[in-house]
Amino acid sequence: MQNPQLVLSWTNSDFRLQAAPEATGAYTNSLTGPRRFFRLVAP
């Protein structure tokens, strides 16, 4: 694949996207390139 992209969207504007190079939970992703982990958080 060249220039693979992933688009995340959600409808509740209270949630914010957080990203980190490492995860401290039971989830992973299978995208190519450096590992990045994401989660939605609400205040």
PDB file of N, CA, C and O in Angstrom:
ATOM      1  N   MET A   1       0.830  -1.182   0.000  1.00  0.00           N
ATOM      2  CA  MET A   1       0.000   0.000   0.000  1.00  0.00           C
ATOM      3  C   MET A   1       0.875   1.246   0.000  1.00  0.00           C
ATOM      4  O   MET A   1       1.909   1.297   0.666  1.00  0.00           O
ATOM      5  N   GLN A   2       0.455   2.217  -0.735  1.00  0.00           N
ATOM      6  CA  GLN A   2       1.139   3.502  -0.716  1.00  0.00           C
ATOM      7  C   GLN A   2       0.227   4.524  -0.058  1.00  0.00           C
ATOM      8  O   GLN A   2      -0.958   4.618  -0.380  1.00  0.00           O
ATOM      9  N   ASN A   3       0.798   5.292   0.874  1.00  0.00           N
ATOM     10  CA  ASN A   3       0.057   6.339   1.577  1.00  0.00           C
ATOM     11  C   ASN A   3      -1.239   5.836   2.211  1.00  0.00           C
ATOM     12  O   ASN A   3      -2.289   6.442   1.997  1.00  0.00           O
ATOM     13  N   PRO A   4      -1.200   4.741   2.989  1.00  0.00           N
ATOM     14  CA  PRO A   4      -2.429   4.286   3.646  1.00  0.00           C
ATOM     15  C   PRO A   4      -2.896   5.320   4.667  1.00  0.00           C
ATOM     16  O   PRO A   4      -2.080   5.942   5.347  1.00  0.00           O
ATOM     17  N   GLN A   5      -4.182   5.496   4.766  1.00  0.00           N
ATOM     18  CA  GLN A   5      -4.751   6.460   5.695  1.00  0.00           C
ATOM     19  C   GLN A   5      -5.882   5.817   6.466  1.00  0.00           C
ATOM     20  O   GLN A   5      -6.564   4.917   5.976  1.00  0.00           O
ATOM     21  N   LEU A   6      -6.063   6.293   7.669  1.00  0.00           N
ATOM     22  CA  LEU A   6      -7.165   5.851   8.508  1.00  0.00           C
ATOM     23  C   LEU A   6      -7.874   7.096   9.003  1.00  0.00           C
ATOM     24  O   LEU A   6      -7.231   8.022   9.496  1.00  0.00           O
ATOM     25  N   VAL A   7      -9.190   7.127   8.878  1.00  0.00           N
ATOM     26  CA  VAL A   7      -9.977   8.269   9.325  1.00  0.00           C
ATOM     27  C   VAL A   7     -10.861   7.818  10.478  1.00  0.00           C
ATOM     28  O   VAL A   7     -11.637   6.871  10.349  1.00  0.00           O
ATOM     29  N   LEU A   8     -10.734   8.509  11.608  1.00  0.00           N
ATOM     30  CA  LEU A   8     -11.575   8.242  12.771  1.00  0.00           C
ATOM     31  C   LEU A   8     -12.567   9.378  12.923  1.00  0.00           C
ATOM     32  O   LEU A   8     -12.208  10.545  12.769  1.00  0.00           O
ATOM     33  N   SER A   9     -13.800   9.047  13.221  1.00  0.00           N
ATOM     34  CA  SER A   9     -14.787  10.092  13.473  1.00  0.00           C
ATOM     35  C   SER A   9     -15.769   9.607  14.520  1.00  0.00           C
ATOM     36  O   SER A   9     -15.994   8.406  14.670  1.00  0.00           O
ATOM     37  N   TRP A  10     -16.357  10.557  15.247  1.00  0.00           N
ATOM     38  CA  TRP A  10     -17.355  10.250  16.259  1.00  0.00           C
ATOM     39  C   TRP A  10     -18.284  11.443  16.365  1.00  0.00           C
ATOM     40  O   TRP A  10     -17.922  12.558  15.992  1.00  0.00           O
ATOM     41  N   THR A  11     -19.480  11.204  16.876  1.00  0.00           N
ATOM     42  CA  THR A  11     -20.506  12.248  16.884  1.00  0.00           C
ATOM     43  C   THR A  11     -20.599  13.000  18.201  1.00  0.00           C
ATOM     44  O   THR A  11     -21.122  14.114  18.221  1.00  0.00           O
ATOM     45  N   ASN A  12     -20.123  12.447  19.285  1.00  0.00           N
ATOM     46  CA  ASN A  12     -20.214  13.105  20.587  1.00  0.00           C
ATOM     47  C   ASN A  12     -18.999  14.011  20.779  1.00  0.00           C
ATOM     48  O   ASN A  12     -17.885  13.523  20.966  1.00  0.00           O
ATOM     49  N   SER A  13     -19.209  15.322  20.735  1.00  0.00           N
ATOM     50  CA  SER A  13     -18.090  16.263  20.810  1.00  0.00           C
ATOM     51  C   SER A  13     -17.481  16.363  22.206  1.00  0.00           C
ATOM     52  O   SER A  13     -16.471  17.044  22.380  1.00  0.00           O
ATOM     53  N   ASP A  14     -18.071  15.697  23.209  1.00  0.00           N
ATOM     54  CA  ASP A  14     -17.471  15.662  24.543  1.00  0.00           C
ATOM     55  C   ASP A  14     -16.206  14.809  24.556  1.00  0.00           C
ATOM     56  O   ASP A  14     -15.337  15.007  25.405  1.00  0.00           O
ATOM     57  N   PHE A  15     -16.092  13.867  23.627  1.00  0.00           N
ATOM     58  CA  PHE A  15     -14.955  12.968  23.586  1.00  0.00           C
ATOM     59  C   PHE A  15     -13.792  13.605  22.835  1.00  0.00           C
ATOM     60  O   PHE A  15     -13.991  14.316  21.850  1.00  0.00           O
ATOM     61  N   ARG A  16     -12.590  13.347  23.302  1.00  0.00           N
ATOM     62  CA  ARG A  16     -11.360  13.829  22.672  1.00  0.00           C
ATOM     63  C   ARG A  16     -10.488  12.632  22.327  1.00  0.00           C
ATOM     64  O   ARG A  16     -10.492  11.627  23.038  1.00  0.00           O
ATOM     65  N   LEU A  17      -9.745  12.741  21.243  1.00  0.00           N
ATOM     66  CA  LEU A  17      -8.853  11.676  20.808  1.00  0.00           C
ATOM     67  C   LEU A  17      -7.498  11.855  21.466  1.00  0.00           C
ATOM     68  O   LEU A  17      -6.909  12.935  21.416  1.00  0.00           O
ATOM     69  N   GLN A  18      -7.005  10.784  22.086  1.00  0.00           N
ATOM     70  CA  GLN A  18      -5.658  10.772  22.644  1.00  0.00           C
ATOM     71  C   GLN A  18      -4.853   9.735  21.885  1.00  0.00           C
ATOM     72  O   GLN A  18      -5.391   8.712  21.462  1.00  0.00           O
ATOM     73  N   ALA A  19      -3.559   9.995  21.712  1.00  0.00           N
ATOM     74  CA  ALA A  19      -2.672   9.073  21.002  1.00  0.00           C
ATOM     75  C   ALA A  19      -1.407   8.875  21.816  1.00  0.00           C
ATOM     76  O   ALA A  19      -0.973   9.777  22.532  1.00  0.00           O
ATOM     77  N   ALA A  20      -0.815   7.687  21.705  1.00  0.00           N
ATOM     78  CA  ALA A  20       0.413   7.374  22.424  1.00  0.00           C
ATOM     79  C   ALA A  20       1.191   6.322  21.648  1.00  0.00           C
ATOM     80  O   ALA A  20       0.592   5.556  20.893  1.00  0.00           O
ATOM     81  N   PRO A  21       2.522   6.263  21.813  1.00  0.00           N
ATOM     82  CA  PRO A  21       3.319   5.253  21.121  1.00  0.00           C
ATOM     83  C   PRO A  21       3.220   3.871  21.771  1.00  0.00           C
ATOM     84  O   PRO A  21       3.555   2.870  21.137  1.00  0.00           O
ATOM     85  N   GLU A  22       2.771   3.801  23.011  1.00  0.00           N
ATOM     86  CA  GLU A  22       2.615   2.523  23.711  1.00  0.00           C
ATOM     87  C   GLU A  22       1.256   2.479  24.399  1.00  0.00           C
ATOM     88  O   GLU A  22       0.698   3.513  24.765  1.00  0.00           O
ATOM     89  N   ALA A  23       0.740   1.282  24.566  1.00  0.00           N
ATOM     90  CA  ALA A  23      -0.551   1.095  25.230  1.00  0.00           C
ATOM     91  C   ALA A  23      -0.357   0.335  26.533  1.00  0.00           C
ATOM     92  O   ALA A  23       0.505  -0.538  26.634  1.00  0.00           O
ATOM     93  N   THR A  24      -1.142   0.665  27.496  1.00  0.00           N
ATOM     94  CA  THR A  24      -1.123  -0.078  28.763  1.00  0.00           C
ATOM     95  C   THR A  24      -2.489  -0.706  28.963  1.00  0.00           C
ATOM     96  O   THR A  24      -3.163  -0.447  29.960  1.00  0.00           O
ATOM     97  N   GLY A  25      -2.890  -1.523  28.019  1.00  0.00           N
ATOM     98  CA  GLY A  25      -4.182  -2.191  28.059  1.00  0.00           C
ATOM     99  C   GLY A  25      -4.163  -3.378  27.116  1.00  0.00           C
ATOM    100  O   GLY A  25      -3.127  -3.732  26.555  1.00  0.00           O
ATOM    101  N   ALA A  26      -5.315  -3.976  26.956  1.00  0.00           N
ATOM    102  CA  ALA A  26      -5.424  -5.185  26.133  1.00  0.00           C
ATOM    103  C   ALA A  26      -5.947  -4.857  24.740  1.00  0.00           C
ATOM    104  O   ALA A  26      -6.925  -5.454  24.291  1.00  0.00           O
ATOM    105  N   TYR A  27      -5.310  -3.920  24.057  1.00  0.00           N
ATOM    106  CA  TYR A  27      -5.716  -3.633  22.688  1.00  0.00           C
ATOM    107  C   TYR A  27      -4.479  -3.327  21.853  1.00  0.00           C
ATOM    108  O   TYR A  27      -3.478  -2.821  22.359  1.00  0.00           O
ATOM    109  N   THR A  28      -4.569  -3.640  20.579  1.00  0.00           N
ATOM    110  CA  THR A  28      -3.475  -3.367  19.645  1.00  0.00           C
ATOM    111  C   THR A  28      -4.077  -2.924  18.325  1.00  0.00           C
ATOM    112  O   THR A  28      -5.296  -2.930  18.158  1.00  0.00           O
ATOM    113  N   ASN A  29      -3.230  -2.544  17.396  1.00  0.00           N
ATOM    114  CA  ASN A  29      -3.690  -2.268  16.043  1.00  0.00           C
ATOM    115  C   ASN A  29      -2.793  -3.012  15.073  1.00  0.00           C
ATOM    116  O   ASN A  29      -1.723  -3.489  15.452  1.00  0.00           O
ATOM    117  N   SER A  30      -3.224  -3.113  13.822  1.00  0.00           N
ATOM    118  CA  SER A  30      -2.448  -3.865  12.834  1.00  0.00           C
ATOM    119  C   SER A  30      -2.074  -2.996  11.634  1.00  0.00           C
ATOM    120  O   SER A  30      -1.832  -3.526  10.550  1.00  0.00           O
ATOM    121  N   LEU A  31      -2.021  -1.690  11.802  1.00  0.00           N
ATOM    122  CA  LEU A  31      -1.642  -0.806  10.710  1.00  0.00           C
ATOM    123  C   LEU A  31      -0.141  -0.869  10.490  1.00  0.00           C
ATOM    124  O   LEU A  31       0.611  -1.246  11.390  1.00  0.00           O
ATOM    125  N   THR A  32       0.289  -0.503   9.305  1.00  0.00           N
ATOM    126  CA  THR A  32       1.719  -0.493   9.015  1.00  0.00           C
ATOM    127  C   THR A  32       2.347   0.782   9.558  1.00  0.00           C
ATOM    128  O   THR A  32       1.641   1.733   9.892  1.00  0.00           O
ATOM    129  N   GLY A  33       3.653   0.802   9.644  1.00  0.00           N
ATOM    130  CA  GLY A  33       4.358   1.971  10.156  1.00  0.00           C
ATOM    131  C   GLY A  33       4.545   1.879  11.652  1.00  0.00           C
ATOM    132  O   GLY A  33       4.255   0.848  12.260  1.00  0.00           O
ATOM    133  N   PRO A  34       5.032   2.960  12.251  1.00  0.00           N
ATOM    134  CA  PRO A  34       5.242   2.950  13.702  1.00  0.00           C
ATOM    135  C   PRO A  34       3.928   2.690  14.437  1.00  0.00           C
ATOM    136  O   PRO A  34       2.862   3.143  14.021  1.00  0.00           O
ATOM    137  N   ARG A  35       4.032   1.953  15.532  1.00  0.00           N
ATOM    138  CA  ARG A  35       2.827   1.673  16.315  1.00  0.00           C
ATOM    139  C   ARG A  35       2.312   2.954  16.949  1.00  0.00           C
ATOM    140  O   ARG A  35       3.088   3.749  17.480  1.00  0.00           O
ATOM    141  N   ARG A  36       1.015   3.149  16.891  1.00  0.00           N
ATOM    142  CA  ARG A  36       0.345   4.259  17.558  1.00  0.00           C
ATOM    143  C   ARG A  36      -0.927   3.703  18.157  1.00  0.00           C
ATOM    144  O   ARG A  36      -1.608   2.897  17.523  1.00  0.00           O
ATOM    145  N   PHE A  37      -1.250   4.105  19.332  1.00  0.00           N
ATOM    146  CA  PHE A  37      -2.448   3.648  20.022  1.00  0.00           C
ATOM    147  C   PHE A  37      -3.337   4.846  20.293  1.00  0.00           C
ATOM    148  O   PHE A  37      -2.854   5.922  20.648  1.00  0.00           O
ATOM    149  N   PHE A  38      -4.634   4.658  20.125  1.00  0.00           N
ATOM    150  CA  PHE A  38      -5.578   5.747  20.253  1.00  0.00           C
ATOM    151  C   PHE A  38      -6.699   5.354  21.197  1.00  0.00           C
ATOM    152  O   PHE A  38      -7.026   4.177  21.349  1.00  0.00           O
ATOM    153  N   ARG A  39      -7.284   6.371  21.831  1.00  0.00           N
ATOM    154  CA  ARG A  39      -8.468   6.142  22.628  1.00  0.00           C
ATOM    155  C   ARG A  39      -9.274   7.446  22.668  1.00  0.00           C
ATOM    156  O   ARG A  39      -8.736   8.544  22.525  1.00  0.00           O
ATOM    157  N   LEU A  40     -10.569   7.281  22.865  1.00  0.00           N
ATOM    158  CA  LEU A  40     -11.448   8.431  23.055  1.00  0.00           C
ATOM    159  C   LEU A  40     -11.680   8.585  24.543  1.00  0.00           C
ATOM    160  O   LEU A  40     -11.974   7.610  25.235  1.00  0.00           O
ATOM    161  N   VAL A  41     -11.550   9.805  25.038  1.00  0.00           N
ATOM    162  CA  VAL A  41     -11.768  10.074  26.456  1.00  0.00           C
ATOM    163  C   VAL A  41     -12.751  11.224  26.607  1.00  0.00           C
ATOM    164  O   VAL A  41     -12.780  12.149  25.795  1.00  0.00           O
ATOM    165  N   ALA A  42     -13.551  11.148  27.658  1.00  0.00           N
ATOM    166  CA  ALA A  42     -14.491  12.222  27.985  1.00  0.00           C
ATOM    167  C   ALA A  42     -14.117  12.784  29.343  1.00  0.00           C
ATOM    168  O   ALA A  42     -13.665  12.049  30.220  1.00  0.00           O
ATOM    169  N   PRO A  43     -14.305  14.091  29.522  1.00  0.00           N
ATOM    170  CA  PRO A  43     -13.968  14.699  30.814  1.00  0.00           C
ATOM    171  C   PRO A  43     -14.833  14.177  31.953  1.00  0.00           C
ATOM    172  O   PRO A  43     -14.666  14.596  33.098  1.00  0.00           O
TER     173      PRO A  43
END
